[in-house]
Amino acid sequence: MSLAPIELETGPNPTATVLVMHGLGADGNDFVPIARELDLSSIGPVRFVFPHAPVIPVTINGGYPMPAWYDIAVADLVKREDEAGLRRSQATIEGLIANEKQRGIAAGRIVVAGFSQGCAMALMTGLRHGERLGGIVGLSGYLPLAETTVAERHAANRETPVFLAHGTRDGVVPIARALASRDALVGLGYQVEWHDYPMEHSVSMEEIADLNAFLLRVLG
């Protein structure tokens, strides 16, 4: 990352962290307003961390450079996956988790979350992380490198709650891709809380309310 992550703390001395990865072409500012809509006051002060993806050429957009956690070659998303880019960003996110632990936040009080490409990174990193996290949140995205998940997932996070949400009219990441990801995770024994909403590739107030309830449960 060329820029330091944006941070938002709901009070002094946070006791939990929610790490939020944005989608393709956005930056860390994208989900700050949504975090402000959440009410997690009953679990104490929370730190939100919003990292910025590196600016790289994105093949599907004609090679135009933009913030992206990894390259996308074709609209199918899971064909010709940018494994090298995915793993670089996974290492970056692991570094952010390590930083939160150094600041005194236990792994079990950290939630990794993301939208679209950020969802892919939250799932990829969270399932492979070596200590049990508080939760994994994936909004309007999918499971990347799905074929390697069985071999690479870490036993520490096999019981970690997973929140997945998607729009039924999503034209960017079709809901069929999200359903396949959900079914793959359920088939591996993960506790998946699934929600879908009549929306496109976006976020709704109903979704925010459902996410709020999930965070209160896993961090409460």
GROMACS elastic network, one bead per residue, 0.5 to 0.9 nm:
[ bonds ]
;  ai    aj funct       b0    kb
    1     4     6  0.71134   500
    1     5     6  0.84263   500
    1    51     6  0.77788   500
    1    52     6  0.63236   500
    1    53     6  0.61475   500
    1    54     6  0.53042   500
    1    55     6  0.86245   500
    1    92     6  0.78340   500
    2    52     6  0.78913   500
    2    53     6  0.84216   500
    2    54     6  0.66917   500
    2    55     6  0.86529   500
    3     6     6  0.88266   500
    3    51     6  0.79998   500
    3    52     6  0.65955   500
    3    53     6  0.88139   500
    3    54     6  0.86203   500
    4    51     6  0.69462   500
    4    52     6  0.75017   500
    5    28     6  0.67983   500
    5    49     6  0.63210   500
    5    50     6  0.52715   500
    5    52     6  0.61496   500
    6    28     6  0.62908   500
    6    29     6  0.72212   500
    6    32     6  0.85224   500
    6    48     6  0.81554   500
    6    49     6  0.58970   500
    6    51     6  0.62843   500
    6    52     6  0.81779   500
    7    32     6  0.87919   500
    7    47     6  0.68597   500
    7    48     6  0.55998   500
    7    50     6  0.62211   500
    7    51     6  0.85809   500
    8    32     6  0.77714   500
    8    35     6  0.84623   500
    8    36     6  0.87842   500
    8    46     6  0.82359   500
    8    47     6  0.57320   500
    8    48     6  0.50437   500
    8    49     6  0.66666   500
    8    50     6  0.83713   500
    9    12     6  0.71177   500
    9    13     6  0.85382   500
    9    14     6  0.69360   500
    9    45     6  0.68600   500
    9    46     6  0.57018   500
    9    48     6  0.62007   500
    9    49     6  0.87526   500
   10    14     6  0.76055   500
   10    36     6  0.88020   500
   10    40     6  0.84409   500
   10    41     6  0.78879   500
   10    44     6  0.82685   500
   10    45     6  0.51672   500
   10    46     6  0.54344   500
   10    47     6  0.65423   500
   10    48     6  0.83313   500
   11    14     6  0.64460   500
   11    41     6  0.89945   500
   11    44     6  0.77524   500
   11    46     6  0.68593   500
   11    47     6  0.81299   500
   12    45     6  0.64740   500
   12    46     6  0.86417   500
   13    45     6  0.66952   500
   13    46     6  0.83068   500
   13    47     6  0.87463   500
   14    17     6  0.74414   500
   14    44     6  0.71848   500
   14    47     6  0.57095   500
   14   105     6  0.79967   500
   15    43     6  0.85012   500
   15    44     6  0.67986   500
   15    45     6  0.59881   500
   15    46     6  0.60518   500
   15    47     6  0.77680   500
   15   104     6  0.79634   500
   15   105     6  0.60966   500
   15   106     6  0.83370   500
   15   109     6  0.72199   500
   16    43     6  0.86175   500
   16    44     6  0.81102   500
   16    45     6  0.70947   500
   16    47     6  0.62361   500
   16    48     6  0.86305   500
   16   105     6  0.60272   500
   16   106     6  0.77732   500
   16   107     6  0.89856   500
   16   108     6  0.85918   500
   16   110     6  0.58459   500
   16   111     6  0.81805   500
   16   219     6  0.73399   500
   17    46     6  0.56775   500
   17    48     6  0.57182   500
   17    49     6  0.72275   500
   17   100     6  0.73722   500
   17   105     6  0.70896   500
   17   109     6  0.64048   500
   17   111     6  0.63428   500
   17   112     6  0.84948   500
   18    46     6  0.74076   500
   18    47     6  0.63406   500
   18    49     6  0.62990   500
   18    50     6  0.86816   500
   18   109     6  0.84554   500
   18   110     6  0.58381   500
   18   112     6  0.60122   500
   18   113     6  0.70274   500
   18   215     6  0.89946   500
   19    47     6  0.83598   500
   19    48     6  0.58983   500
   19    50     6  0.62231   500
   19    51     6  0.79134   500
   19    93     6  0.86861   500
   19    96     6  0.81898   500
   19    97     6  0.80429   500
   19   110     6  0.73980   500
   19   111     6  0.61433   500
   19   113     6  0.58715   500
   19   114     6  0.80107   500
   19   122     6  0.87647   500
   20    28     6  0.80617   500
   20    31     6  0.75502   500
   20    48     6  0.72240   500
   20    49     6  0.61333   500
   20    50     6  0.51600   500
   20    51     6  0.71368   500
   20   111     6  0.84682   500
   20   112     6  0.62746   500
   20   114     6  0.51196   500
   20   115     6  0.80004   500
   20   118     6  0.74664   500
   20   119     6  0.88697   500
   20   122     6  0.81726   500
   20   137     6  0.88567   500
   21    27     6  0.84307   500
   21    28     6  0.71942   500
   21    31     6  0.84693   500
   21    49     6  0.86192   500
   21    50     6  0.62472   500
   21    51     6  0.63002   500
   21    52     6  0.75834   500
   21    53     6  0.79822   500
   21    69     6  0.88293   500
   21    93     6  0.89424   500
   21   112     6  0.80791   500
   21   113     6  0.62327   500
   21   115     6  0.64805   500
   21   116     6  0.88008   500
   21   117     6  0.78605   500
   21   119     6  0.71383   500
   21   121     6  0.74410   500
   21   122     6  0.73191   500
   22    25     6  0.85074   500
   22    26     6  0.62434   500
   22    27     6  0.59896   500
   22    28     6  0.61453   500
   22    29     6  0.83566   500
   22    30     6  0.65357   500
   22    31     6  0.70265   500
   22    50     6  0.76571   500
   22    51     6  0.78205   500
   22    52     6  0.74968   500
   22    53     6  0.77508   500
   22    68     6  0.88062   500
   22    69     6  0.88250   500
   22   113     6  0.89040   500
   22   114     6  0.58554   500
   22   115     6  0.54810   500
   22   116     6  0.73567   500
   22   117     6  0.70393   500
   22   119     6  0.80659   500
   23    26     6  0.57156   500
   23    27     6  0.75081   500
   23    30     6  0.84472   500
   23    53     6  0.87246   500
   23    67     6  0.84065   500
   23    68     6  0.73174   500
   23    69     6  0.81396   500
   23   114     6  0.74619   500
   23   115     6  0.53409   500
   23   116     6  0.50485   500
   23   118     6  0.52175   500
   23   119     6  0.78881   500
   24    27     6  0.81905   500
   24    53     6  0.84848   500
   24    66     6  0.76533   500
   24    67     6  0.61806   500
   24    68     6  0.50490   500
   24    69     6  0.73467   500
   24    70     6  0.87395   500
   24   115     6  0.88938   500
   24   116     6  0.72740   500
   24   117     6  0.59813   500
   24   118     6  0.79095   500
   25    53     6  0.88474   500
   25    55     6  0.86377   500
   25    65     6  0.89244   500
   25    66     6  0.53827   500
   25    68     6  0.62270   500
   26    29     6  0.78025   500
   26    30     6  0.62862   500
   26    52     6  0.83118   500
   26    53     6  0.84127   500
   26    66     6  0.81823   500
   26    67     6  0.62931   500
   26    68     6  0.80505   500
   27    30     6  0.57953   500
   27    31     6  0.86142   500
   27    50     6  0.82302   500
   27    51     6  0.75207   500
   27    52     6  0.51123   500
   27    53     6  0.66928   500
   27    67     6  0.66732   500
   27    68     6  0.87945   500
   28    31     6  0.68343   500
   28    32     6  0.75364   500
   28    49     6  0.84255   500
   28    51     6  0.51671   500
   28    53     6  0.78833   500
   29    32     6  0.54735   500
   29    33     6  0.80396   500
   29    50     6  0.71252   500
   29    51     6  0.87266   500
   29    52     6  0.83844   500
   30    33     6  0.73142   500
   30    34     6  0.82476   500
   30    50     6  0.85495   500
   31    34     6  0.51514   500
   31    35     6  0.62593   500
   31    36     6  0.87530   500
   31    50     6  0.76189   500
   31   115     6  0.89300   500
   32    35     6  0.51546   500
   32    36     6  0.64227   500
   32    37     6  0.89963   500
   32    48     6  0.84078   500
   32    50     6  0.76290   500
   33    36     6  0.51118   500
   33    37     6  0.66840   500
   34    37     6  0.51362   500
   34    38     6  0.69535   500
   34   203     6  0.87789   500
   34   208     6  0.75139   500
   35    38     6  0.53877   500
   35    39     6  0.86017   500
   35    48     6  0.75350   500
   35   208     6  0.88634   500
   36    39     6  0.78032   500
   37   205     6  0.88917   500
   37   208     6  0.76084   500
   37   209     6  0.88222   500
   37   212     6  0.89035   500
   38    41     6  0.89358   500
   38   208     6  0.71647   500
   38   209     6  0.76253   500
   38   211     6  0.83640   500
   38   212     6  0.58247   500
   39    42     6  0.79621   500
   39   212     6  0.68396   500
   39   216     6  0.87475   500
   40    43     6  0.58539   500
   40    44     6  0.70189   500
   40    45     6  0.78085   500
   40    46     6  0.74861   500
   40   212     6  0.72204   500
   40   213     6  0.88902   500
   40   215     6  0.76333   500
   40   216     6  0.63434   500
   40   220     6  0.89480   500
   41    44     6  0.52841   500
   41    45     6  0.67198   500
   41    46     6  0.82598   500
   42    45     6  0.87241   500
   42   216     6  0.77468   500
   42   220     6  0.76504   500
   43    46     6  0.80552   500
   43   216     6  0.68540   500
   43   219     6  0.68104   500
   43   220     6  0.52754   500
   44   220     6  0.87734   500
   49    96     6  0.86938   500
   51    93     6  0.85937   500
   51    96     6  0.85776   500
   52    55     6  0.88987   500
   52    67     6  0.73924   500
   52    68     6  0.86466   500
   52    69     6  0.87394   500
   53    56     6  0.88738   500
   53    66     6  0.89008   500
   53    67     6  0.52122   500
   53    68     6  0.53095   500
   53    69     6  0.52210   500
   53    70     6  0.86310   500
   53    89     6  0.80090   500
   54    66     6  0.78248   500
   54    67     6  0.52534   500
   54    68     6  0.59601   500
   54    69     6  0.65800   500
   54    70     6  0.86909   500
   54    89     6  0.88478   500
   55    65     6  0.58709   500
   55    68     6  0.60625   500
   55    69     6  0.84113   500
   56    63     6  0.84297   500
   56    64     6  0.78868   500
   56    66     6  0.55798   500
   56    67     6  0.62996   500
   56    68     6  0.63389   500
   56    69     6  0.84536   500
   56    70     6  0.79244   500
   56    71     6  0.75483   500
   57    61     6  0.81780   500
   57    62     6  0.81338   500
   57    64     6  0.50688   500
   57    66     6  0.63808   500
   57    67     6  0.86356   500
   57    68     6  0.83877   500
   57    71     6  0.72315   500
   58    61     6  0.54940   500
   58    62     6  0.67192   500
   58    64     6  0.56953   500
   58    65     6  0.60410   500
   58    66     6  0.69524   500
   58    67     6  0.88512   500
   58    68     6  0.75722   500
   58    70     6  0.80645   500
   58    71     6  0.51854   500
   58    72     6  0.61091   500
   58    73     6  0.74241   500
   59    62     6  0.52650   500
   59    64     6  0.73607   500
   59    71     6  0.65206   500
   59    72     6  0.59476   500
   59    73     6  0.50751   500
   59    74     6  0.77890   500
   60    63     6  0.68600   500
   60    64     6  0.86673   500
   60    71     6  0.81368   500
   60    72     6  0.58272   500
   60    73     6  0.51220   500
   60    74     6  0.58018   500
   60    75     6  0.72600   500
   61    64     6  0.57856   500
   61    65     6  0.85423   500
   61    72     6  0.85011   500
   61    73     6  0.86890   500
   62    65     6  0.89662   500
   65    68     6  0.85780   500
   67    70     6  0.88952   500
   68    71     6  0.67718   500
   68    72     6  0.89193   500
   68   117     6  0.76176   500
   68   118     6  0.89762   500
   69    85     6  0.68711   500
   69    86     6  0.67700   500
   69    88     6  0.83967   500
   69    89     6  0.58610   500
   69    90     6  0.88713   500
   69   117     6  0.66937   500
   69   118     6  0.73481   500
   69   121     6  0.76500   500
   70    81     6  0.87426   500
   70    82     6  0.62131   500
   70    83     6  0.81459   500
   70    84     6  0.80748   500
   70    86     6  0.54616   500
   70    87     6  0.87422   500
   70    88     6  0.83364   500
   70    89     6  0.73090   500
   70   117     6  0.79257   500
   71    81     6  0.78009   500
   71    82     6  0.56920   500
   71    85     6  0.66554   500
   71    86     6  0.83250   500
   72    75     6  0.76124   500
   72    77     6  0.66229   500
   72    78     6  0.89744   500
   72    80     6  0.80318   500
   72    81     6  0.68822   500
   72    82     6  0.67948   500
   73    76     6  0.85742   500
   73    77     6  0.75003   500
   73    79     6  0.79337   500
   73    80     6  0.64515   500
   73    81     6  0.72611   500
   73    82     6  0.78561   500
   74    77     6  0.59883   500
   74    78     6  0.83440   500
   74    79     6  0.69731   500
   74    80     6  0.73784   500
   74    81     6  0.87243   500
   75    78     6  0.85101   500
   75    79     6  0.84741   500
   75   172     6  0.81841   500
   75   173     6  0.86587   500
   76    79     6  0.59855   500
   76    80     6  0.88541   500
   76   173     6  0.86826   500
   77    80     6  0.76895   500
   77    81     6  0.68763   500
   77   142     6  0.89194   500
   77   144     6  0.85575   500
   77   173     6  0.80758   500
   77   177     6  0.89040   500
   78    81     6  0.56204   500
   78   143     6  0.88396   500
   78   144     6  0.69145   500
   78   145     6  0.75513   500
   78   146     6  0.85534   500
   80    83     6  0.85220   500
   81    84     6  0.87516   500
   81    85     6  0.88590   500
   81    86     6  0.83834   500
   81   144     6  0.78829   500
   81   145     6  0.73800   500
   82    85     6  0.53558   500
   82    86     6  0.61487   500
   82    87     6  0.86640   500
   83    86     6  0.50412   500
   83    87     6  0.61098   500
   83    88     6  0.85703   500
   83   144     6  0.88635   500
   83   145     6  0.73886   500
   84    87     6  0.52573   500
   84    88     6  0.62048   500
   84    89     6  0.87427   500
   85    88     6  0.50845   500
   85    89     6  0.62665   500
   85    90     6  0.85040   500
   86    89     6  0.53011   500
   86    90     6  0.60895   500
   86    91     6  0.87290   500
   86   120     6  0.87793   500
   86   121     6  0.73049   500
   86   124     6  0.83325   500
   86   144     6  0.82555   500
   86   145     6  0.86508   500
   87    91     6  0.62216   500
   87    92     6  0.86445   500
   87   124     6  0.88351   500
   87   125     6  0.89396   500
   88    91     6  0.52152   500
   88    92     6  0.64238   500
   88    93     6  0.88758   500
   89    93     6  0.62143   500
   89    94     6  0.84992   500
   89   121     6  0.73293   500
   89   125     6  0.88758   500
   90    93     6  0.51678   500
   90    94     6  0.61122   500
   90    95     6  0.86029   500
   90   121     6  0.65436   500
   90   122     6  0.85142   500
   90   124     6  0.71604   500
   90   125     6  0.55587   500
   91    95     6  0.62493   500
   91    96     6  0.88153   500
   91   125     6  0.82650   500
   92    95     6  0.50917   500
   92    96     6  0.65303   500
   92    97     6  0.89045   500
   93    97     6  0.63015   500
   93    98     6  0.85753   500
   93   112     6  0.89304   500
   93   121     6  0.81326   500
   93   122     6  0.84727   500
   93   125     6  0.71805   500
   94    97     6  0.50687   500
   94    98     6  0.61627   500
   94    99     6  0.85805   500
   94   125     6  0.71236   500
   94   126     6  0.89826   500
   94   129     6  0.76509   500
   95    98     6  0.50007   500
   95    99     6  0.61378   500
   95   100     6  0.87492   500
   96   100     6  0.63753   500
   96   101     6  0.87606   500
   97   100     6  0.51803   500
   97   101     6  0.63900   500
   97   102     6  0.87279   500
   97   107     6  0.77728   500
   97   110     6  0.76922   500
   97   112     6  0.86256   500
   98   101     6  0.50926   500
   98   102     6  0.62378   500
   98   103     6  0.87069   500
   98   107     6  0.86963   500
   99   102     6  0.50264   500
   99   103     6  0.63481   500
   99   104     6  0.89262   500
   99   105     6  0.89660   500
  100   104     6  0.66058   500
  100   105     6  0.55855   500
  100   106     6  0.79121   500
  100   107     6  0.83163   500
  100   110     6  0.80960   500
  101   104     6  0.51449   500
  101   106     6  0.56228   500
  101   107     6  0.65356   500
  101   110     6  0.87149   500
  102   105     6  0.71994   500
  102   106     6  0.88223   500
  103   106     6  0.89739   500
  105   108     6  0.82059   500
  105   109     6  0.63191   500
  105   110     6  0.71442   500
  106   109     6  0.53231   500
  106   110     6  0.69053   500
  106   133     6  0.84818   500
  107   110     6  0.52808   500
  107   111     6  0.84159   500
  107   131     6  0.63687   500
  107   132     6  0.62287   500
  107   133     6  0.50724   500
  107   134     6  0.68866   500
  108   111     6  0.79736   500
  108   131     6  0.78079   500
  108   132     6  0.56964   500
  108   135     6  0.79749   500
  108   218     6  0.89950   500
  108   219     6  0.81947   500
  109   133     6  0.66153   500
  109   134     6  0.50554   500
  109   135     6  0.83407   500
  109   218     6  0.83665   500
  109   219     6  0.61881   500
  110   133     6  0.56307   500
  110   134     6  0.51635   500
  110   135     6  0.70635   500
  110   136     6  0.89871   500
  110   219     6  0.82384   500
  111   126     6  0.85598   500
  111   133     6  0.62864   500
  111   134     6  0.51728   500
  111   136     6  0.57018   500
  111   137     6  0.73751   500
  111   215     6  0.82408   500
  111   218     6  0.86469   500
  111   219     6  0.84292   500
  112   119     6  0.89598   500
  112   121     6  0.88314   500
  112   122     6  0.54388   500
  112   123     6  0.80991   500
  112   125     6  0.81873   500
  112   126     6  0.65879   500
  112   133     6  0.80006   500
  112   134     6  0.82563   500
  112   135     6  0.65881   500
  112   136     6  0.51043   500
  112   137     6  0.62191   500
  112   138     6  0.86188   500
  113   118     6  0.71942   500
  113   119     6  0.63673   500
  113   121     6  0.83105   500
  113   122     6  0.52830   500
  113   123     6  0.80681   500
  113   126     6  0.89164   500
  113   135     6  0.82981   500
  113   136     6  0.58156   500
  113   138     6  0.58415   500
  113   139     6  0.78157   500
  113   163     6  0.89755   500
  114   117     6  0.72936   500
  114   120     6  0.73311   500
  114   121     6  0.70772   500
  114   122     6  0.57053   500
  114   123     6  0.84736   500
  114   136     6  0.87470   500
  114   137     6  0.63798   500
  114   138     6  0.54354   500
  114   139     6  0.60850   500
  114   140     6  0.86203   500
  114   141     6  0.82238   500
  115   120     6  0.78620   500
  115   121     6  0.89888   500
  115   122     6  0.86925   500
  115   137     6  0.86130   500
  115   138     6  0.62459   500
  115   140     6  0.57944   500
  115   141     6  0.62875   500
  115   202     6  0.87763   500
  115   203     6  0.89892   500
  116   120     6  0.65597   500
  116   121     6  0.88258   500
  116   138     6  0.77188   500
  116   139     6  0.62482   500
  116   140     6  0.50052   500
  116   142     6  0.72970   500
  116   172     6  0.87450   500
  116   173     6  0.74441   500
  116   201     6  0.82933   500
  117   120     6  0.50721   500
  117   121     6  0.64233   500
  117   122     6  0.87462   500
  117   140     6  0.86255   500
  117   141     6  0.63930   500
  117   142     6  0.80621   500
  118   121     6  0.50106   500
  118   122     6  0.61319   500
  118   123     6  0.86341   500
  118   138     6  0.77381   500
  118   139     6  0.81980   500
  118   141     6  0.76017   500
  119   122     6  0.50419   500
  119   123     6  0.61975   500
  119   124     6  0.84720   500
  119   137     6  0.70628   500
  119   139     6  0.56910   500
  119   140     6  0.70040   500
  119   141     6  0.50684   500
  119   142     6  0.65954   500
  119   143     6  0.79105   500
  119   164     6  0.88531   500
  120   123     6  0.53190   500
  120   124     6  0.60374   500
  120   125     6  0.85123   500
  120   138     6  0.72401   500
  120   139     6  0.89985   500
  120   141     6  0.59548   500
  120   142     6  0.54478   500
  120   143     6  0.54422   500
  120   144     6  0.56768   500
  121   124     6  0.50533   500
  121   125     6  0.58855   500
  121   126     6  0.80992   500
  121   138     6  0.88379   500
  121   143     6  0.84184   500
  121   144     6  0.78299   500
  122   125     6  0.53698   500
  122   126     6  0.56358   500
  122   127     6  0.82357   500
  122   136     6  0.65348   500
  122   137     6  0.68360   500
  122   138     6  0.66502   500
  123   126     6  0.52127   500
  123   127     6  0.59125   500
  123   128     6  0.84227   500
  123   136     6  0.66684   500
  123   137     6  0.75571   500
  123   138     6  0.68164   500
  123   142     6  0.80271   500
  123   143     6  0.62500   500
  123   144     6  0.77737   500
  123   162     6  0.86689   500
  124   127     6  0.57886   500
  124   128     6  0.65388   500
  124   129     6  0.87923   500
  124   143     6  0.69094   500
  124   144     6  0.65015   500
  124   145     6  0.78120   500
  124   146     6  0.87571   500
  124   149     6  0.79635   500
  124   153     6  0.86081   500
  125   128     6  0.53253   500
  125   129     6  0.59433   500
  126   129     6  0.52666   500
  126   130     6  0.88220   500
  126   132     6  0.87177   500
  126   133     6  0.73003   500
  126   135     6  0.80885   500
  126   136     6  0.62273   500
  126   153     6  0.86674   500
  126   154     6  0.89262   500
  126   157     6  0.73399   500
  126   160     6  0.88159   500
  127   130     6  0.86805   500
  127   136     6  0.82327   500
  127   149     6  0.78251   500
  127   152     6  0.82506   500
  127   153     6  0.52389   500
  127   154     6  0.62809   500
  127   155     6  0.85917   500
  127   156     6  0.85786   500
  127   157     6  0.59179   500
  127   158     6  0.74142   500
  127   160     6  0.84731   500
  128   131     6  0.88787   500
  128   149     6  0.80432   500
  128   152     6  0.61967   500
  128   155     6  0.83306   500
  128   156     6  0.84831   500
  128   157     6  0.74391   500
  129   132     6  0.73189   500
  129   133     6  0.78621   500
  129   153     6  0.76764   500
  129   154     6  0.62026   500
  129   155     6  0.89344   500
  129   156     6  0.74582   500
  129   157     6  0.70467   500
  130   133     6  0.89092   500
  130   153     6  0.89117   500
  130   154     6  0.59636   500
  130   155     6  0.78068   500
  130   156     6  0.59852   500
  130   157     6  0.75887   500
  131   154     6  0.81728   500
  131   155     6  0.86299   500
  131   156     6  0.52860   500
  131   157     6  0.68265   500
  132   135     6  0.85171   500
  132   154     6  0.89575   500
  132   155     6  0.85309   500
  132   158     6  0.82434   500
  132   159     6  0.80636   500
  132   160     6  0.67106   500
  133   136     6  0.76417   500
  133   156     6  0.82410   500
  133   157     6  0.66400   500
  133   160     6  0.64660   500
  133   161     6  0.88483   500
  134   160     6  0.65757   500
  134   161     6  0.74651   500
  134   215     6  0.87998   500
  134   218     6  0.59178   500
  134   219     6  0.64502   500
  135   157     6  0.88650   500
  135   160     6  0.55950   500
  135   161     6  0.51357   500
  135   162     6  0.59512   500
  135   163     6  0.77596   500
  135   214     6  0.88145   500
  135   215     6  0.79260   500
  135   218     6  0.64356   500
  135   219     6  0.82536   500
  136   160     6  0.72401   500
  136   161     6  0.64448   500
  136   163     6  0.62375   500
  136   164     6  0.85203   500
  137   161     6  0.86112   500
  137   162     6  0.58546   500
  137   164     6  0.60826   500
  137   165     6  0.83723   500
  137   211     6  0.83331   500
  138   141     6  0.62553   500
  138   142     6  0.76113   500
  138   143     6  0.89973   500
  138   162     6  0.77117   500
  138   163     6  0.61065   500
  138   165     6  0.65311   500
  138   166     6  0.86245   500
  139   142     6  0.84559   500
  139   163     6  0.80906   500
  139   164     6  0.58673   500
  139   166     6  0.60295   500
  139   167     6  0.89656   500
  139   202     6  0.87736   500
  139   203     6  0.81033   500
  140   164     6  0.78337   500
  140   165     6  0.60871   500
  140   167     6  0.67044   500
  140   170     6  0.78357   500
  140   172     6  0.88187   500
  140   173     6  0.67412   500
  140   174     6  0.87001   500
  140   175     6  0.80781   500
  140   178     6  0.73674   500
  140   201     6  0.64830   500
  140   202     6  0.74263   500
  140   203     6  0.83691   500
  141   164     6  0.83902   500
  141   165     6  0.82836   500
  141   166     6  0.74005   500
  141   173     6  0.62884   500
  141   174     6  0.87698   500
  141   175     6  0.86805   500
  141   177     6  0.80365   500
  141   178     6  0.62225   500
  141   181     6  0.88497   500
  142   173     6  0.77313   500
  142   177     6  0.63175   500
  142   178     6  0.50759   500
  142   179     6  0.84061   500
  142   180     6  0.82110   500
  142   181     6  0.57288   500
  142   182     6  0.82267   500
  143   146     6  0.58384   500
  143   149     6  0.88713   500
  143   177     6  0.85128   500
  143   178     6  0.76801   500
  143   180     6  0.85672   500
  143   181     6  0.53246   500
  143   182     6  0.82255   500
  143   184     6  0.86338   500
  143   185     6  0.86901   500
  144   147     6  0.84599   500
  144   148     6  0.89001   500
  144   149     6  0.85743   500
  144   181     6  0.86534   500
  145   148     6  0.56599   500
  145   149     6  0.67571   500
  146   149     6  0.52753   500
  146   150     6  0.80097   500
  146   181     6  0.79681   500
  146   184     6  0.81477   500
  147   150     6  0.70149   500
  147   151     6  0.83150   500
  148   151     6  0.55452   500
  148   152     6  0.59791   500
  148   153     6  0.81798   500
  149   152     6  0.51157   500
  149   153     6  0.53713   500
  150   153     6  0.57872   500
  150   154     6  0.89665   500
  150   188     6  0.77642   500
  151   154     6  0.86174   500
  153   156     6  0.86829   500
  153   157     6  0.78297   500
  153   158     6  0.79812   500
  154   157     6  0.59524   500
  154   158     6  0.70155   500
  155   158     6  0.52820   500
  155   159     6  0.82740   500
  156   159     6  0.74716   500
  156   160     6  0.81381   500
  157   161     6  0.85850   500
  157   190     6  0.88309   500
  158   161     6  0.85731   500
  158   188     6  0.85619   500
  158   189     6  0.73364   500
  158   190     6  0.60888   500
  158   191     6  0.83711   500
  159   189     6  0.82178   500
  159   190     6  0.63429   500
  159   191     6  0.67354   500
  160   190     6  0.72995   500
  160   191     6  0.69842   500
  160   218     6  0.89814   500
  161   190     6  0.72044   500
  161   191     6  0.51914   500
  161   192     6  0.62800   500
  161   193     6  0.75685   500
  161   214     6  0.89426   500
  161   218     6  0.74564   500
  162   190     6  0.72801   500
  162   191     6  0.59902   500
  162   193     6  0.60590   500
  162   194     6  0.84379   500
  163   191     6  0.85559   500
  163   192     6  0.58841   500
  163   194     6  0.62004   500
  163   195     6  0.80623   500
  163   211     6  0.76566   500
  163   214     6  0.73776   500
  164   178     6  0.82760   500
  164   182     6  0.74447   500
  164   192     6  0.69699   500
  164   193     6  0.61188   500
  164   195     6  0.63224   500
  164   196     6  0.84521   500
  165   178     6  0.83957   500
  165   193     6  0.83040   500
  165   194     6  0.58294   500
  165   196     6  0.54504   500
  165   197     6  0.77889   500
  165   207     6  0.73628   500
  165   211     6  0.88815   500
  166   169     6  0.87568   500
  166   170     6  0.75377   500
  166   173     6  0.88619   500
  166   174     6  0.88821   500
  166   175     6  0.65795   500
  166   178     6  0.71397   500
  166   179     6  0.89172   500
  166   194     6  0.84306   500
  166   195     6  0.65676   500
  166   197     6  0.63898   500
  166   198     6  0.87903   500
  166   199     6  0.81196   500
  166   200     6  0.83991   500
  166   201     6  0.78634   500
  166   202     6  0.84939   500
  166   203     6  0.85674   500
  166   207     6  0.88512   500
  167   170     6  0.51947   500
  167   174     6  0.84565   500
  167   175     6  0.68008   500
  167   195     6  0.87178   500
  167   196     6  0.55317   500
  167   198     6  0.56943   500
  167   200     6  0.52190   500
  167   201     6  0.62786   500
  167   202     6  0.72829   500
  167   203     6  0.81662   500
  168   171     6  0.89225   500
  168   174     6  0.79234   500
  168   175     6  0.59268   500
  168   196     6  0.62913   500
  168   197     6  0.58918   500
  168   198     6  0.52833   500
  168   199     6  0.59822   500
  168   200     6  0.67619   500
  168   201     6  0.89074   500
  169   174     6  0.76399   500
  169   175     6  0.75229   500
  169   197     6  0.84221   500
  169   198     6  0.64007   500
  169   199     6  0.54229   500
  169   201     6  0.74710   500
  170   173     6  0.59068   500
  170   174     6  0.53837   500
  170   175     6  0.63837   500
  170   198     6  0.89396   500
  170   199     6  0.67618   500
  170   202     6  0.80129   500
  171   174     6  0.55969   500
  171   175     6  0.83734   500
  171   200     6  0.66220   500
  171   201     6  0.66983   500
  172   200     6  0.82505   500
  172   201     6  0.63222   500
  173   176     6  0.82837   500
  173   177     6  0.67483   500
  173   178     6  0.75068   500
  173   201     6  0.73470   500
  174   177     6  0.55656   500
  174   178     6  0.69730   500
  174   201     6  0.89818   500
  175   179     6  0.60736   500
  175   180     6  0.85140   500
  175   196     6  0.87323   500
  176   179     6  0.50406   500
  176   180     6  0.61326   500
  176   181     6  0.86068   500
  177   180     6  0.51604   500
  177   181     6  0.63290   500
  177   182     6  0.87256   500
  178   181     6  0.50142   500
  178   182     6  0.61562   500
  178   183     6  0.85935   500
  179   183     6  0.60519   500
  179   184     6  0.84649   500
  180   183     6  0.51194   500
  180   184     6  0.60930   500
  180   185     6  0.86736   500
  181   184     6  0.50822   500
  181   185     6  0.62887   500
  181   186     6  0.86414   500
  182   185     6  0.52397   500
  182   186     6  0.61580   500
  182   187     6  0.84782   500
  182   192     6  0.71672   500
  182   194     6  0.76619   500
  183   186     6  0.50515   500
  183   187     6  0.59347   500
  183   188     6  0.85796   500
  184   187     6  0.50527   500
  184   188     6  0.63922   500
  184   189     6  0.89296   500
  185   188     6  0.50608   500
  185   189     6  0.65242   500
  185   190     6  0.55325   500
  185   191     6  0.81300   500
  185   192     6  0.73441   500
  186   189     6  0.50526   500
  186   190     6  0.51186   500
  186   191     6  0.67916   500
  186   192     6  0.64857   500
  187   190     6  0.74423   500
  189   192     6  0.88094   500
  193   214     6  0.86397   500
  195   207     6  0.78093   500
  195   210     6  0.82602   500
  196   199     6  0.85320   500
  196   207     6  0.83036   500
  197   200     6  0.85947   500
  197   204     6  0.78742   500
  197   206     6  0.80521   500
  197   207     6  0.75206   500
  199   202     6  0.67886   500
  199   203     6  0.77723   500
  199   204     6  0.75182   500
  200   203     6  0.82531   500
  203   206     6  0.85258   500
  203   207     6  0.65639   500
  203   208     6  0.74471   500
  204   207     6  0.51178   500
  204   208     6  0.63695   500
  204   209     6  0.87656   500
  205   209     6  0.62427   500
  205   210     6  0.86775   500
  206   209     6  0.51030   500
  206   210     6  0.63020   500
  206   211     6  0.86231   500
  207   210     6  0.50685   500
  207   211     6  0.60737   500
  207   212     6  0.84717   500
  208   212     6  0.59952   500
  208   213     6  0.86647   500
  209   213     6  0.63791   500
  209   214     6  0.87468   500
  210   213     6  0.52083   500
  210   214     6  0.63357   500
  210   215     6  0.87856   500
  211   214     6  0.50018   500
  211   215     6  0.61781   500
  211   216     6  0.85874   500
  212   215     6  0.52484   500
  212   216     6  0.62283   500
  212   217     6  0.86719   500
  213   216     6  0.51637   500
  213   217     6  0.62615   500
  213   218     6  0.88411   500
  214   217     6  0.51299   500
  214   218     6  0.62615   500
  214   219     6  0.84636   500
  215   218     6  0.52879   500
  215   219     6  0.57773   500
  215   220     6  0.76421   500
  216   219     6  0.54289   500
  216   220     6  0.51357   500
  217   220     6  0.52338   500
